[in-house]
């Protein structure tokens, strides 16, 4: 191990009984470099990070971190690393300043150095104006910044960040990246585990894990370049793009396909000719356009291509029928908590069979608006109807007509997986033979059989989200509310979720979704962008991108989001 090498892993394995979470991983991480750790759910990313943090000992192999062998020099190691786990332990009933003070004392920062250290961290995170605010009242992005400040308290040589941007809006993600860039200039090594593969593209090198093994290590661009000439946009299609997406995934020459606004992004299998896709596009009245490959394209392809097909659950659902076009309607909807206005004079409608995305930075009012529409929060002013039921007068009928998948883990930890399914089936009025049949459907469709007696909290994130979605849709609601349904899950699981959602919509179900993952926003028919409790833009994804275009190239959805938010901020100065 040289003086410039911060981490040296040699044939590291970690087993839990018969399960091998990490399988013979060897890697070197130099100082001053940003390393991405990516892979599907259960690939071993968090286990490997905990080994590097000295919180787990490898079953075999050797891990040398900042000059310390983790097996024999664990106590010294703690002084040289900063670790921010997925669920960072901030104390929500303490202020920002009190959390900093606590972590300074825990990390042994000398009292005479604390003032200088706090000032530097508050300047880095831009939290100086919020030192007196309770951590529990910070937005998601601000909580992550405070967590990062606490992880940096001892000025470590190695910083381990496990999914730091989950649940964080694009503007706050930019702030996190800017902070990390400053740390790299000072020579710190940073390992960043992420399910956002556009983040992985920014790293010096990536380690792509699957089933505990390293499938690829090296520069992201080197892997992406393997797909040159295999990525295309299918434009001008006349067939419904969601139905076409399902059809495309059954074509033997296609490795992956996702909705991209009014188009579909397609990746071909290696060795297949674009002529096959061009011929299909022509038969549909469309055309193909070659586009640069993304790291996400390469990620999916390396793992064997997308496995998402038609949703078996959706195929069993009857068509949503009934009178009226608009399934959701808000008219001057307002929610106040004392003097604080969380949702301010919001009006929009959502049509039958439409996917409506509600986007915005952390704290914009999205979840508050969601909760009012689900009957979970009372309305202060204005009105709202769901499936024709006025929420002020018929909230019970409205609740039975919708499904709701909450942003936070909403399952009951004292109940097993099967008991959760049975409980939610009963809550939504299912009984007898129908109840048994629907539960069996959910178990089969989401592959929950091996986990029926398990505690939901002990499932992997992907399976927790599958269970939560199963509980929300087993009564076949005409309207489905999804509050950040795929936050933190890998791209493969995300595609699986959207194959179900697209299937539901094809049967006439109406879906309203919030997300911080902008590629996911491309699936929406229309987007309402919230800022400071108000709707500031309402249009299709392609129209929003076009409105934010400032050069010859079309901006990404994330670039459009950031442009619109910053434009709004400038208007308020």
C-alpha positions as CSV (number, residue, x, y, z in Angstrom):
1,X,0.0,0.0,0.0
2,X,1.5,3.3,-1.1
3,X,1.2,6.6,0.7
4,X,-1.3,7.7,-1.9
5,X,-3.5,4.7,-1.6
6,X,-6.3,5.2,0.9
7,X,-8.1,1.8,0.6
8,X,-6.6,-1.6,-0.4
9,X,-9.0,-4.5,-0.6
10,X,-7.6,-8.0,-1.2
11,X,-10.0,-10.8,-2.0
12,X,-12.5,-9.5,0.6
13,X,-15.5,-11.8,1.2
14,X,-18.4,-11.4,3.7
15,X,-20.8,-14.2,4.4
16,X,-24.0,-14.2,6.4
17,X,-24.7,-17.9,6.9
18,X,-25.1,-19.4,3.5
19,X,-25.4,-16.0,1.8
20,X,-22.3,-14.4,0.4
21,X,-22.9,-10.7,0.4
22,X,-19.4,-9.8,-0.8
23,X,-17.5,-12.3,-3.0
24,X,-13.7,-11.9,-3.4
25,X,-13.6,-8.1,-4.0
26,X,-10.1,-6.6,-4.7
27,X,-9.8,-2.8,-5.2
28,X,-7.5,0.1,-4.7
29,X,-8.7,3.6,-4.0
30,X,-6.2,6.5,-4.2
31,X,-6.3,9.8,-2.4
32,X,-8.2,12.8,-3.9
33,X,-10.4,10.6,-6.1
34,X,-14.2,10.1,-6.2
35,X,-15.2,6.5,-6.5
36,X,-18.7,5.4,-7.4
37,X,-20.2,2.2,-5.9
38,X,-23.2,1.0,-8.0
39,X,-25.2,-2.2,-8.5
40,X,-28.7,-3.6,-8.2
41,X,-30.5,-4.0,-4.9
42,X,-28.7,-6.6,-2.7
43,X,-25.4,-6.3,-4.7
44,X,-23.3,-5.9,-1.6
45,X,-22.7,-2.1,-1.8
46,X,-23.6,-1.3,1.8
47,X,-21.8,-4.4,3.2
48,X,-18.6,-3.5,1.4
49,X,-18.9,0.1,2.7
50,X,-19.3,-1.1,6.2
51,X,-16.2,-3.3,5.9
52,X,-14.3,-0.2,4.7
53,X,-15.7,1.7,7.7
54,X,-14.5,-1.0,10.1
55,X,-18.0,-1.7,11.2
56,X,-17.8,-5.3,9.9
57,X,-14.9,-7.6,9.6
58,X,-14.5,-9.6,6.4
59,X,-15.1,-13.3,6.6
60,X,-11.9,-13.7,4.5
61,X,-9.4,-11.5,2.7
62,X,-7.9,-8.3,3.9
63,X,-9.0,-4.7,4.1
64,X,-6.4,-2.0,4.7
65,X,-8.0,1.5,5.1
66,X,-5.9,4.6,5.6
67,X,-3.0,2.4,6.6
68,X,-5.0,0.4,9.2
69,X,-5.8,-3.2,8.9
70,X,-9.5,-3.3,9.8
71,X,-9.2,-6.7,11.5
72,X,-6.6,-5.5,14.0
73,X,-6.5,-1.8,14.2
74,X,-10.2,-0.8,14.3
75,X,-10.0,1.9,17.0
76,X,-7.4,4.0,15.2
77,X,-9.3,3.7,11.9
78,X,-12.3,5.6,13.3
79,X,-10.2,8.8,13.6
80,X,-9.4,8.8,9.9
81,X,-12.8,8.1,8.2
82,X,-16.1,9.8,8.0
83,X,-19.2,7.5,7.3
84,X,-22.6,8.7,6.3
85,X,-25.0,5.6,6.2
86,X,-28.3,5.6,4.4
87,X,-30.2,6.3,7.6
88,X,-27.9,8.9,9.2
89,X,-28.4,9.3,12.9
90,X,-29.3,12.9,13.3
91,X,-31.2,13.9,16.4
92,X,-34.3,15.5,15.2
93,X,-35.2,17.1,18.5
94,X,-31.8,18.9,18.6
95,X,-31.0,22.0,16.6
96,X,-28.4,22.1,13.8
97,X,-25.9,23.6,16.2
98,X,-26.6,21.1,18.9
99,X,-26.2,18.2,16.4
100,X,-22.8,19.7,15.4
101,X,-21.8,20.1,19.0
102,X,-22.8,16.5,19.8
103,X,-20.8,15.0,16.9
104,X,-17.8,17.2,17.7
105,X,-17.8,15.8,21.3
106,X,-18.3,12.2,20.0
107,X,-15.4,12.6,17.5
108,X,-13.1,14.2,20.1
109,X,-12.7,17.6,18.5
110,X,-10.8,19.8,20.9
111,X,-13.0,22.6,22.4
112,X,-10.6,25.3,21.1
113,X,-10.9,24.0,17.6
114,X,-14.7,23.6,17.6
115,X,-15.6,27.2,16.7
116,X,-13.3,27.2,13.7
117,X,-14.5,23.7,12.6
118,X,-18.2,24.6,13.0
119,X,-17.7,27.8,10.9
120,X,-16.0,25.9,8.1
121,X,-18.7,23.2,8.0
122,X,-21.5,25.7,8.1
123,X,-19.9,27.7,5.3
124,X,-19.4,24.5,3.2
125,X,-23.0,23.3,3.7
126,X,-24.6,26.8,3.7
127,X,-26.5,26.1,6.9
128,X,-25.2,29.1,8.9
129,X,-28.7,30.7,8.8
130,X,-30.3,27.6,10.2
131,X,-28.2,26.8,13.3
132,X,-31.2,27.3,15.6
133,X,-33.6,25.2,13.6
134,X,-34.5,21.7,14.9
135,X,-33.1,19.0,12.6
136,X,-36.5,17.4,12.3
137,X,-37.8,20.6,10.7
138,X,-35.2,20.7,8.0
139,X,-36.0,19.8,4.4
140,X,-34.6,16.5,3.1
141,X,-31.8,18.2,1.3
142,X,-30.8,20.2,4.4
143,X,-30.8,17.1,6.5
144,X,-28.4,15.4,4.1
145,X,-26.1,18.5,4.3
146,X,-26.2,18.4,8.1
147,X,-25.4,14.7,8.0
148,X,-22.5,15.4,5.7
149,X,-21.2,18.1,8.1
150,X,-21.3,15.7,11.0
151,X,-19.5,13.0,9.0
152,X,-16.8,15.5,8.2
153,X,-16.4,16.6,11.8
154,X,-13.0,14.9,12.3
155,X,-11.6,16.0,8.9
156,X,-11.2,12.4,7.7
157,X,-8.9,11.2,5.0
158,X,-11.7,8.9,3.6
159,X,-15.3,9.8,3.3
160,X,-17.9,7.0,2.8
161,X,-21.3,8.2,1.6
162,X,-24.0,5.5,1.3
163,X,-26.8,6.8,-1.0
164,X,-26.4,10.5,0.2
165,X,-28.8,11.9,-2.4
166,X,-31.8,9.6,-1.9
167,X,-34.9,11.8,-1.5
168,X,-33.0,14.9,-2.4
169,X,-34.2,17.3,-5.1
170,X,-31.9,18.1,-8.1
171,X,-31.0,21.6,-6.8
172,X,-29.8,20.1,-3.4
173,X,-28.0,17.3,-5.2
174,X,-26.0,20.0,-7.1
175,X,-25.1,21.5,-3.7
176,X,-23.9,18.1,-2.4
177,X,-21.8,17.6,-5.5
178,X,-20.2,21.0,-5.1
179,X,-19.3,20.2,-1.5
180,X,-17.7,16.9,-2.5
181,X,-15.7,18.6,-5.3
182,X,-14.2,21.0,-2.7
183,X,-13.3,18.0,-0.5
184,X,-11.5,16.3,-3.4
185,X,-9.4,19.3,-4.0
186,X,-8.1,18.9,-0.4
187,X,-6.9,15.4,-1.2
188,X,-9.8,13.5,0.6
189,X,-10.9,10.2,-1.0
190,X,-14.6,9.8,-1.4
191,X,-16.6,6.6,-2.0
192,X,-20.2,7.5,-3.1
193,X,-22.7,4.6,-3.3
194,X,-25.6,5.6,-5.5
195,X,-28.7,4.3,-7.4
196,X,-28.6,7.5,-9.5
197,X,-26.5,6.5,-12.5
198,X,-26.1,10.0,-13.8
199,X,-24.2,10.6,-10.5
200,X,-21.9,7.6,-11.3
201,X,-21.0,9.2,-14.6
202,X,-19.3,12.1,-12.6
203,X,-17.0,9.7,-10.7
204,X,-13.3,9.1,-11.6
205,X,-13.9,5.4,-11.4
206,X,-16.8,3.1,-10.6
207,X,-17.1,-0.4,-9.1
208,X,-20.2,-2.1,-10.5
209,X,-21.3,-4.9,-8.1
210,X,-23.8,-7.7,-8.7
211,X,-24.3,-10.6,-6.2
212,X,-21.3,-9.5,-4.3
213,X,-18.9,-9.6,-7.2
214,X,-17.2,-6.8,-9.2
215,X,-18.5,-7.0,-12.8
216,X,-16.7,-3.8,-13.9
217,X,-14.2,-1.4,-12.4
218,X,-12.8,1.6,-14.2
219,X,-13.8,4.9,-15.7
220,X,-17.6,5.2,-16.4
221,X,-17.0,6.5,-19.9
222,X,-15.0,3.4,-20.8
223,X,-18.0,1.2,-20.0
224,X,-20.4,3.6,-21.7
225,X,-18.4,3.7,-24.9
226,X,-19.0,-0.1,-25.4
227,X,-22.6,0.9,-26.3
228,X,-21.6,3.3,-29.1
229,X,-24.1,2.9,-32.0
230,X,-26.6,1.0,-29.9
231,X,-28.7,3.8,-28.3
232,X,-31.6,5.4,-30.2
233,X,-34.7,7.6,-29.7
234,X,-37.9,6.3,-31.4
235,X,-39.7,9.6,-32.3
236,X,-43.0,10.5,-34.0
237,X,-44.8,7.3,-32.9
238,X,-48.5,7.2,-33.4
239,X,-49.2,4.2,-31.2
240,X,-49.6,4.8,-27.5
241,X,-46.1,4.9,-26.2
242,X,-46.8,2.9,-23.0
243,X,-48.3,0.0,-25.0
244,X,-45.5,0.3,-27.5
245,X,-42.9,0.2,-24.7
246,X,-44.3,-3.2,-23.6
247,X,-44.3,-4.4,-27.2
248,X,-40.7,-3.3,-27.7
249,X,-39.4,-5.2,-24.6
250,X,-40.6,-8.4,-26.2
251,X,-38.5,-7.8,-29.3
252,X,-35.4,-10.1,-29.3
253,X,-33.1,-7.4,-30.6
254,X,-33.8,-4.9,-27.8
255,X,-31.8,-4.8,-24.6
256,X,-33.6,-2.0,-22.8
257,X,-36.3,0.6,-23.5
258,X,-37.7,3.5,-21.4
259,X,-40.3,6.3,-22.0
260,X,-38.5,9.6,-22.8
261,X,-41.3,12.3,-22.9
262,X,-43.2,11.8,-26.2
263,X,-40.5,9.4,-27.5
264,X,-39.0,6.1,-26.4
265,X,-35.3,5.5,-25.7
266,X,-34.1,2.2,-27.0
267,X,-30.9,0.2,-26.5
268,X,-30.1,-2.6,-28.9
269,X,-28.5,-5.9,-27.9
270,X,-24.8,-6.2,-29.0
271,X,-24.5,-7.3,-32.6
272,X,-28.0,-6.4,-33.6
273,X,-28.6,-4.0,-36.5
274,X,-30.3,-0.7,-36.2
275,X,-32.2,-1.6,-39.4
276,X,-34.4,-3.9,-37.4
277,X,-35.5,-1.0,-35.2
278,X,-35.7,1.4,-38.1
279,X,-38.1,-1.0,-39.9
280,X,-40.3,-1.3,-36.8
281,X,-40.3,2.5,-36.4
282,X,-41.4,3.0,-40.1
283,X,-44.2,0.5,-39.7
284,X,-45.5,2.7,-36.7
285,X,-45.2,6.0,-38.6
286,X,-42.1,7.0,-36.7
287,X,-38.3,7.2,-37.1
288,X,-35.2,6.5,-35.1
289,X,-32.5,9.0,-34.1
290,X,-29.1,7.9,-32.9
291,X,-28.2,9.4,-29.4
292,X,-25.1,9.1,-27.3
293,X,-25.2,6.2,-24.8
294,X,-25.6,6.9,-21.1
295,X,-23.9,5.0,-18.2
296,X,-27.3,3.7,-17.2
297,X,-27.6,2.1,-20.7
298,X,-24.3,0.4,-20.1
299,X,-25.3,-0.6,-16.5
300,X,-28.5,-2.3,-17.7
301,X,-26.8,-4.0,-20.7
302,X,-23.9,-5.4,-18.6
303,X,-26.5,-7.0,-16.2
304,X,-28.1,-8.7,-19.2
305,X,-30.7,-6.1,-20.2
306,X,-33.9,-5.1,-18.7
307,X,-36.2,-7.9,-17.5
308,X,-39.3,-5.7,-17.3
309,X,-42.1,-7.1,-19.4
310,X,-45.9,-6.7,-19.2
311,X,-47.4,-6.4,-15.8
312,X,-49.3,-9.6,-14.9
313,X,-51.2,-7.7,-12.2
314,X,-52.4,-5.0,-14.7
315,X,-53.5,-7.7,-17.2
316,X,-55.8,-9.2,-14.5
317,X,-57.4,-5.8,-13.7
318,X,-60.7,-4.8,-15.3
319,X,-60.9,-1.5,-17.3
320,X,-61.6,1.5,-15.0
321,X,-65.1,2.7,-15.9
322,X,-67.4,5.5,-14.8
323,X,-68.7,8.9,-15.8
324,X,-66.6,12.0,-15.9
325,X,-63.2,12.8,-17.4
326,X,-61.3,14.3,-14.5
327,X,-60.5,11.8,-11.7
328,X,-58.7,14.4,-9.5
329,X,-59.5,18.1,-9.3
330,X,-58.0,20.8,-7.0
331,X,-59.6,24.2,-6.9
332,X,-57.5,26.9,-5.0
333,X,-56.3,24.2,-2.6
334,X,-54.6,25.7,0.5
335,X,-53.1,24.2,3.7
336,X,-51.9,26.3,6.6
337,X,-50.1,25.2,9.8
338,X,-50.6,28.3,12.0
339,X,-49.0,31.1,10.0
340,X,-47.0,28.8,7.7
341,X,-48.6,28.1,4.3
342,X,-47.5,24.6,3.1
343,X,-49.8,24.6,0.0
344,X,-50.9,27.9,-1.5
345,X,-53.8,28.3,-3.8
346,X,-53.1,25.2,-6.0
347,X,-55.4,24.3,-8.8
348,X,-55.1,21.5,-11.4
349,X,-57.0,18.5,-12.8
350,X,-55.9,15.0,-13.7
351,X,-57.8,13.1,-16.4
352,X,-58.7,9.4,-16.4
353,X,-55.8,7.3,-17.5
354,X,-53.2,10.1,-17.0
355,X,-49.9,10.0,-15.2
356,X,-49.5,13.4,-13.5
357,X,-46.2,14.2,-11.9
358,X,-45.9,16.6,-9.0
359,X,-42.3,17.8,-8.8
360,X,-40.4,20.4,-6.8
361,X,-37.5,20.9,-4.4
362,X,-37.6,19.6,-0.8
363,X,-40.1,21.5,1.2
364,X,-42.1,22.8,-1.8
365,X,-45.4,21.4,-0.6
366,X,-45.7,18.2,-2.7
367,X,-46.3,15.7,0.1
368,X,-48.7,18.1,1.9
369,X,-50.7,18.4,-1.3
370,X,-50.7,14.6,-1.7
371,X,-51.9,14.1,1.8
372,X,-54.8,16.4,1.4
373,X,-55.9,14.6,-1.8
374,X,-55.7,11.3,0.0
375,X,-57.8,12.6,2.9
376,X,-54.9,12.3,5.3
377,X,-54.8,16.1,6.0
378,X,-57.7,18.5,6.3
379,X,-58.1,21.3,3.8
380,X,-57.7,24.8,5.1
381,X,-59.1,26.6,2.0
382,X,-60.3,25.6,-1.4
383,X,-61.7,22.2,-2.4
384,X,-60.6,18.9,-3.9
385,X,-62.4,15.9,-5.5
386,X,-61.2,12.4,-6.1
387,X,-63.2,10.1,-8.3
388,X,-66.1,12.6,-8.0
389,X,-66.0,12.5,-4.2
390,X,-65.7,15.9,-2.5
391,X,-62.9,15.4,0.2
392,X,-64.6,17.8,2.6
393,X,-67.9,15.8,2.7
394,X,-67.1,12.3,1.5
395,X,-63.6,11.6,2.5
396,X,-64.3,7.9,3.4
397,X,-65.7,7.2,0.0
398,X,-62.8,8.9,-1.6
399,X,-60.2,7.0,0.5
400,X,-61.8,3.6,-0.6
401,X,-61.4,4.8,-4.3
402,X,-57.7,5.4,-4.1
403,X,-54.5,3.7,-3.3
404,X,-51.7,5.5,-1.5
405,X,-48.0,4.5,-1.4
406,X,-46.3,6.9,1.1
407,X,-42.9,8.5,0.8
408,X,-41.8,7.1,4.2
409,X,-41.9,3.4,5.0
410,X,-45.6,2.9,5.8
411,X,-45.8,-0.8,6.6
412,X,-46.4,-2.2,10.1
413,X,-43.2,-3.6,11.5
414,X,-44.9,-5.6,14.2
415,X,-46.7,-7.5,11.4
416,X,-45.1,-10.0,9.0
417,X,-45.2,-9.5,5.3
418,X,-48.3,-11.7,5.0
419,X,-50.0,-10.0,7.9
420,X,-49.4,-6.6,6.3
421,X,-51.1,-7.8,3.1
422,X,-54.0,-9.2,5.1
423,X,-54.3,-6.0,7.1
424,X,-54.4,-3.7,4.1
425,X,-56.8,-5.9,2.3
426,X,-59.2,-5.6,5.2
427,X,-58.7,-1.8,5.4
428,X,-59.7,-1.5,1.8
429,X,-62.8,-3.6,2.3
430,X,-61.7,-6.9,0.8
431,X,-63.0,-10.1,2.4
432,X,-63.6,-13.8,1.9
433,X,-62.6,-15.5,-1.4
434,X,-61.8,-12.2,-3.1
435,X,-59.4,-11.2,-0.3
436,X,-57.5,-14.6,-0.5
437,X,-57.3,-14.3,-4.3
438,X,-55.9,-10.8,-4.3
439,X,-53.3,-11.5,-1.7
440,X,-52.2,-14.6,-3.6
441,X,-52.0,-12.4,-6.8
442,X,-49.7,-9.9,-5.0
443,X,-47.5,-12.7,-3.5
444,X,-47.0,-14.2,-7.0
445,X,-46.6,-11.0,-9.0
446,X,-44.0,-9.4,-6.6
447,X,-42.2,-12.7,-5.7
448,X,-43.0,-12.3,-2.0
449,X,-43.3,-16.0,-1.3
450,X,-39.9,-16.5,0.4
451,X,-40.6,-13.6,2.8
452,X,-44.1,-14.1,4.0
453,X,-43.1,-14.6,7.6
454,X,-40.4,-11.9,7.6
455,X,-40.4,-8.5,9.3
456,X,-40.9,-5.9,6.5
457,X,-38.2,-3.7,8.0
458,X,-35.6,-6.5,7.4
459,X,-36.4,-6.8,3.7
460,X,-34.1,-5.1,1.1
461,X,-35.3,-1.7,0.0
462,X,-36.6,-3.1,-3.4
463,X,-38.7,-5.7,-1.7
464,X,-40.1,-3.3,0.9
465,X,-41.2,-1.0,-2.0
466,X,-42.7,-4.0,-3.8
467,X,-44.7,-4.9,-0.7
468,X,-45.8,-1.3,-0.2
469,X,-47.0,-1.1,-3.8
470,X,-48.9,-4.4,-3.4
471,X,-50.7,-3.1,-0.3
472,X,-51.7,0.0,-2.2
473,X,-53.2,-1.6,-5.3
474,X,-54.7,-5.0,-4.3
475,X,-58.2,-3.4,-4.1
476,X,-57.7,-2.2,-7.7
477,X,-58.3,1.5,-7.1
478,X,-59.2,3.8,-10.0
479,X,-56.7,6.4,-8.6
480,X,-53.2,5.7,-7.3
481,X,-51.1,8.1,-5.4
482,X,-47.3,7.4,-5.4
483,X,-45.1,9.6,-3.2
484,X,-41.5,8.9,-4.4
485,X,-42.2,5.2,-5.0
486,X,-38.8,4.3,-6.3
487,X,-36.6,6.6,-4.1
488,X,-33.3,4.7,-3.6
489,X,-34.1,1.7,-5.7
490,X,-31.8,0.6,-8.5
491,X,-32.6,1.1,-12.2
492,X,-33.7,-2.5,-12.7
493,X,-36.3,-2.3,-9.9
494,X,-37.3,1.1,-11.1
495,X,-38.1,-0.3,-14.6
496,X,-40.1,-3.1,-12.9
497,X,-42.2,-0.6,-11.0
498,X,-42.9,1.4,-14.1
499,X,-43.9,-1.6,-16.1
500,X,-46.7,-2.1,-13.5
501,X,-47.6,1.6,-13.5
502,X,-47.8,1.7,-17.3
503,X,-49.9,-1.4,-17.2
504,X,-52.3,0.1,-14.7
505,X,-52.7,3.3,-16.8
506,X,-53.4,1.2,-19.9
507,X,-56.4,-0.1,-18.0
508,X,-57.6,3.5,-17.3
509,X,-56.2,3.9,-13.8
510,X,-55.2,7.5,-13.0
511,X,-51.7,7.9,-11.3
512,X,-50.3,10.9,-9.5
513,X,-46.6,10.6,-8.6
514,X,-43.9,12.6,-7.0
515,X,-40.3,12.0,-7.7
516,X,-36.8,13.5,-7.4
517,X,-35.5,11.2,-10.2
518,X,-35.9,13.3,-13.3
519,X,-35.5,10.5,-15.8
520,X,-38.6,9.0,-14.1
521,X,-40.5,12.3,-14.7
522,X,-40.3,11.5,-18.4
523,X,-43.0,8.9,-18.0
524,X,-45.5,11.5,-16.9
525,X,-48.1,12.9,-19.4
526,X,-48.0,16.2,-17.6
527,X,-45.9,17.8,-14.8
528,X,-46.9,20.3,-12.2
529,X,-43.8,22.0,-10.8
530,X,-44.1,23.3,-7.3
531,X,-42.0,25.9,-5.6
532,X,-42.6,27.7,-2.3
533,X,-46.1,26.0,-2.0
534,X,-47.3,27.2,-5.4
535,X,-47.5,25.6,-8.9
536,X,-45.1,27.6,-11.0
537,X,-45.2,25.5,-14.2
538,X,-47.7,23.0,-15.6
539,X,-47.1,21.2,-18.9
540,X,-45.8,18.1,-20.7
541,X,-42.2,17.0,-20.0
542,X,-41.1,17.8,-23.6
543,X,-42.7,21.3,-23.4
544,X,-41.0,22.1,-20.1
545,X,-37.6,21.0,-21.5
546,X,-38.2,23.1,-24.7
547,X,-39.1,26.1,-22.5
548,X,-35.8,25.8,-20.6
549,X,-33.7,25.3,-23.8
550,X,-30.9,27.9,-24.1
551,X,-28.7,26.4,-26.8
552,X,-28.9,24.0,-29.8
553,X,-29.2,20.8,-27.6
554,X,-32.4,19.9,-25.8
555,X,-31.8,20.0,-22.0
556,X,-32.4,17.0,-19.8
557,X,-35.4,17.0,-17.5
558,X,-33.1,17.7,-14.6
559,X,-31.5,20.7,-16.3
560,X,-35.0,22.0,-17.1
561,X,-36.0,21.5,-13.4
562,X,-33.0,23.4,-12.1
563,X,-33.5,26.2,-14.7
564,X,-37.1,26.8,-13.7
565,X,-36.4,26.7,-10.0
566,X,-33.4,29.1,-10.3
567,X,-35.5,31.4,-12.5
568,X,-38.2,31.5,-9.8
569,X,-35.6,32.2,-7.1
570,X,-34.2,35.1,-9.1
571,X,-37.7,36.6,-9.5
572,X,-38.1,36.6,-5.8
573,X,-34.8,38.4,-5.0
